[in-house]
């Protein structure tokens, strides 16, 4: 171990003691796309003892432009991102525990996912999940590191419960329903998420070794415009519903949605209101009369009406080639059920 991590234990701020702390720590990464793959790779290589990765999506060819853990063979196999990430990360560092979880992170399961974590990393692409991470961070007093990247820009912020402003101090919860830019409409070049994720990983390492050098401001940059800046805050908002009044409205499911547009994919995810474990064998038998069906251990691919739908074992599905959430829900109900 001393040789493997020698280039970072020589740093006084880490040292052998810091390395031991990291080896006894657990990091939860929510989302395994452009941000999550870089974060996961950095933390696994750094020797974080347990890395838990939760992601709802599967790998497609356009992901390879910026998502560093995946390759063309993963696309051919139709692997979920969490499964492929676990496989590749275990090959990088066999001495640590990596657990890839194929799931849609929501108010019903995030507390179980976060149990035992020492830090939470944001690799998501939507505000609702970030508000949810913020709520569980405050409830369980687990620090988390926000990150976002689009086009040529990125930003990140470290949130320490009840010490720094929380995410909802900065962005009001009502903003979660707004339709902002996506990587489909605005594009993204790989350095933007890679820089963002590298900064997030550095903050996670600081947290795990107990450093006092955590960045308590929002870092914002544009790699094309050659701009890096920090936005400092005066402090927490005493009227913040989350950290000011301990109202965890997203964790309570008050704002949960059943359909979600997926960033940059011209696709809509449809989630059943409760747990709905599926038998792919039985579902395939039923759907074959209506269209073409393919499936593996992890998901079922269904083609009908010039549409494609990816269905997962928990009943969740991704309807491709549409951003119409009403249509996606109707298509799902027609073939899978209400």
C-alpha positions in Angstrom: 0.0 0.0 0.0 2.8 2.4 0.8 4.1 2.3 -2.8 0.7 2.5 -4.4 -0.2 5.7 -2.6 3.3 7.1 -2.1 2.7 10.1 -4.4 -0.1 11.4 -2.3 1.0 10.3 1.2 4.1 12.4 0.7 1.8 15.4 0.7 1.9 16.7 4.3 -1.8 17.5 4.3 -2.6 13.8 3.6 0.3 11.7 5.0 0.0 8.1 6.2 -2.7 9.1 8.7 -4.9 10.7 6.0 -4.4 7.7 3.8 -5.7 5.5 6.6 -8.7 7.7 7.1 -9.5 7.4 3.4 -9.1 3.6 3.4 -11.7 3.5 6.2 -14.1 5.9 4.5 -17.2 5.4 2.2 -18.1 7.7 -0.7 -21.5 7.7 -2.3 -21.6 8.9 -5.9 -25.0 9.7 -7.3 -24.9 9.6 -11.1 -22.2 8.0 -13.3 -22.0 10.1 -16.4 -19.4 12.6 -17.3 -19.0 13.9 -13.7 -19.5 10.6 -11.9 -17.0 8.6 -14.0 -14.2 11.0 -13.3 -15.1 11.3 -9.6 -15.3 7.5 -9.2 -12.0 7.0 -11.0 -10.2 9.6 -8.9 -11.5 8.3 -5.6 -10.9 4.6 -6.4 -7.3 5.4 -7.5 -6.9 7.5 -4.3 -7.7 4.5 -2.2 -11.1 5.4 -0.7 -12.1 2.1 1.0 -15.7 1.9 -0.1 -17.2 3.5 -3.2 -20.9 3.2 -3.8 -22.2 4.3 -7.2 -25.9 4.8 -8.0 -27.1 5.4 -11.5 -30.3 4.8 -13.5 -29.0 4.8 -17.0 -27.3 2.6 -19.6 -24.3 3.3 -21.9 -24.8 4.7 -25.4 -22.2 5.6 -28.0 -22.5 9.3 -27.5 -21.5 8.9 -23.9 -18.0 7.8 -24.9 -17.1 11.4 -25.9 -16.8 12.4 -22.2 -17.5 9.5 -19.8 -14.1 8.1 -19.2 -14.9 4.7 -17.6 -16.7 3.2 -20.6 -15.7 1.8 -24.0 -17.3 0.5 -27.2 -17.7 -3.0 -25.8 -19.8 -1.7 -23.0 -22.1 -0.2 -25.6 -22.3 -3.4 -27.5 -23.2 -5.4 -24.4 -25.9 -2.9 -23.5 -24.6 -2.5 -19.9 -26.0 -0.2 -17.3 -23.5 2.5 -16.3 -23.3 1.4 -12.7 -22.5 -2.2 -13.7 -19.8 -1.3 -16.2 -18.3 1.3 -13.7 -18.1 -1.4 -11.0 -16.3 -3.8 -13.4 -13.8 -1.2 -14.6 -13.1 0.3 -11.2 -12.4 -3.1 -9.6 -9.8 -3.7 -12.3 -8.2 -0.4 -11.4 -8.0 -1.1 -7.7 -8.9 -4.6 -6.4 -8.1 -3.7 -2.8 -11.2 -1.6 -2.2 -14.9 -2.2 -2.3 -16.9 -0.9 -5.3 -20.6 -1.4 -5.4 -22.5 -0.3 -8.5 -26.3 0.0 -8.0 -28.7 0.3 -10.9 -31.4 2.4 -9.6 -33.2 5.7 -9.9 -32.3 7.7 -6.8 -35.4 9.1 -5.3 -37.0 10.1 -2.0 -37.9 6.4 -1.2 -34.4 5.0 -1.5 -31.8 7.8 -1.0 -31.6 7.3 2.8 -30.7 3.7 2.4 -28.1 4.5 -0.2 -26.6 7.2 2.0 -26.3 5.1 5.2 -22.7 4.8 6.3 -21.4 7.3 3.7 -18.9 9.9 4.8 -19.3 12.1 1.8 -21.8 12.3 -1.1 -20.8 13.4 -4.6 -23.2 14.9 -7.1 -22.8 13.4 -10.6 -26.5 14.1 -11.6 -28.0 16.2 -14.3 -31.1 17.6 -12.6 -32.1 20.0 -9.8 -34.7 17.7 -8.2 -32.1 15.1 -7.3 -29.7 17.7 -6.1 -32.3 19.1 -3.7 -32.9 15.5 -2.6 -29.2 15.1 -1.9 -29.2 18.3 0.0 -32.1 17.1 2.2 -30.4 13.8 3.0 -27.1 15.5 3.6 -28.8 17.7 6.2 -30.8 15.0 7.8 -27.8 12.6 8.2 -25.2 15.3 8.6 -23.1 14.1 5.6 -21.1 16.6 3.6 -21.8 16.7 -0.1 -20.1 18.2 -3.2 -22.3 19.8 -5.9 -21.1 19.8 -9.5 -22.6 20.8 -12.8 -21.2 21.2 -16.3 -22.6 22.2 -19.7 -21.3 23.6 -22.9 -17.8 24.9 -22.0 -18.7 25.8 -18.4 -18.8 24.2 -15.0 -19.4 24.9 -11.3 -18.9 23.2 -8.0 -19.7 23.9 -4.4 -18.9 22.0 -1.2 -21.7 21.9 1.4 -21.1 21.0 5.0 -24.4 20.6 6.9 -25.2 23.5 9.2 -21.7 25.1 8.6 -21.9 26.3 5.1 -24.9 27.6 3.1 -26.8 24.6 1.8 -27.9 24.1 -1.8 -31.4 25.5 -1.1 -29.9 28.6 0.5 -28.5 29.4 -2.9 -31.2 28.1 -5.2 -34.9 28.2 -4.1 -36.6 24.9 -4.2 -39.3 26.2 -6.5 -36.7 26.4 -9.3 -36.6 22.6 -9.6 -39.4 22.5 -12.2 -37.7 25.0 -14.5 -36.5 23.8 -17.9 -32.9 25.0 -18.3 -30.3 24.2 -20.9 -29.3 20.6 -21.4 -26.2 19.1 -23.0 -28.5 18.2 -26.0 -29.5 21.8 -26.6 -26.3 23.5 -25.5 -23.7 20.8 -26.0 -20.7 20.0 -23.8 -17.0 19.5 -24.4 -15.3 16.9 -22.2 -12.9 19.3 -20.3 -15.8 21.1 -18.7 -17.1 18.1 -16.7 -13.7 16.7 -16.2 -12.4 19.8 -14.5 -15.6 20.1 -12.5 -15.4 16.5 -11.4 -11.7 16.8 -10.5 -12.4 19.7 -8.3 -15.3 17.7 -6.7 -12.9 14.7 -6.1 -10.3 17.0 -4.5 -13.0 18.4 -2.1 -14.1 14.9 -1.2 -10.5 13.9 -0.4 -10.1 17.0 1.8 -13.3 16.1 3.7 -12.3 12.5 4.2 -8.8 13.3 5.6 -10.3 16.0 7.9 -8.7 19.0 6.2 -9.6 22.5 7.1 -9.0 23.7 3.6 -12.4 22.9 2.2 -13.5 25.4 -0.4 -16.5 27.2 1.2 -17.4 29.2 -1.9 -19.0 28.4 -5.3 -16.4 27.8 -8.0 -17.5 28.8 -11.5 -15.5 28.6 -14.7 -15.6 28.7 -18.5 -12.7 26.8 -20.2 -13.5 28.5 -23.6 -13.7 32.0 -22.2 -10.6 31.5 -20.0 -12.5 32.4 -16.8 -12.3 31.1 -13.3 -14.0 32.8 -10.4 -15.2 32.2 -6.9 -18.5 33.4 -5.5 -18.4 33.9 -1.7 -21.5 33.9 0.4 -22.1 35.8 3.6 -23.5 32.8 5.4 -26.5 30.5 5.7 -29.9 31.8 5.0 -31.8 31.7 8.4 -35.1 31.5 6.5 -34.0 28.5 4.4 -36.7 25.8 4.6 -34.0 23.1 4.6 -31.1 24.1 6.8 -32.9 27.0 8.6 -36.2 25.2 9.5 -35.3 21.5 8.9 -38.1 21.0 6.4 -37.0 18.3 4.1 -39.7 18.7 1.5 -37.9 16.8 -1.3 -37.0 13.9 1.0 -40.7 13.7 2.0 -41.6 13.2 -1.6 -43.5 16.5 -1.8 -42.0 17.4 -5.1 -41.3 13.9 -6.6 -42.1 13.4 -10.2 -43.0 10.2 -12.2 -41.5 11.4 -15.5 -38.1 13.0 -16.0 -36.5 14.3 -19.2 -33.0 12.9 -19.4 -30.2 15.4 -20.1 -28.9 15.3 -23.7 -30.7 12.1 -24.7 -34.1 13.2 -26.2 -35.6 10.6 -23.9 -38.0 10.5 -20.9 -37.7 8.2 -17.9 -41.0 6.9 -16.5 -41.0 5.5 -13.0 -43.8 3.5 -11.4 -45.3 5.0 -8.3 -44.1 2.1 -6.1 -41.8 -0.9 -6.4 -42.8 -3.0 -9.4 -40.3 -5.9 -9.9 -40.6 -7.4 -13.3 -39.9 -10.8 -14.9 -38.3 -10.0 -18.2 -39.2 -13.5 -19.4 -42.9 -13.0 -18.8 -42.8 -9.4 -20.1 -41.0 -10.4 -23.2 -43.5 -13.1 -23.9 -46.3 -10.6 -23.6 -44.7 -7.8 -25.7 -43.5 -10.0 -28.6 -46.9 -9.8 -30.3 -46.7 -6.0 -30.3 -43.1 -5.4 -31.3 -39.5 -6.5 -31.3 -38.0 -7.5 -27.9 -34.4 -8.0 -26.7 -33.2 -8.5 -23.2 -30.3 -9.4 -21.0 -29.7 -9.7 -17.3 -30.1 -6.0 -16.6 -32.7 -4.6 -19.0 -35.2 -5.2 -21.7 -35.3 -3.3 -25.0 -38.7 -3.0 -26.7 -39.3 -1.6 -30.2 -42.8 -0.6 -31.4 -44.6 2.2 -33.2 -41.2 3.5 -34.4 -40.2 4.0 -30.8 -37.7 2.3 -28.5 -38.2 1.8 -24.8 -35.6 0.4 -22.3 -37.2 -1.3 -19.3 -35.4 -2.1 -16.1 -36.2 -4.8 -13.5 -37.6 -2.3 -11.0 -40.3 -1.3 -13.5 -38.6 1.9 -14.5 -38.3 2.6 -18.2 -36.7 5.1 -20.6 -38.7 6.1 -23.7 -36.4 7.2 -26.4 -36.7 9.9 -29.2 -39.2 12.1 -27.3 -39.2 14.9 -24.8 -43.0 14.7 -24.4 -43.5 13.4 -20.8 -47.3 12.9 -21.4 -46.6 10.8 -24.4 -43.9 8.8 -22.6 -46.2 8.0 -19.7 -48.9 6.9 -22.1 -46.5 4.7 -24.1 -45.3 3.1 -20.9 -48.8 2.5 -19.6 -49.9 1.0 -23.0 -47.2 -1.7 -23.0 -46.0 -2.1 -19.4 -48.9 -1.1 -17.3 -50.0 1.7 -15.0 
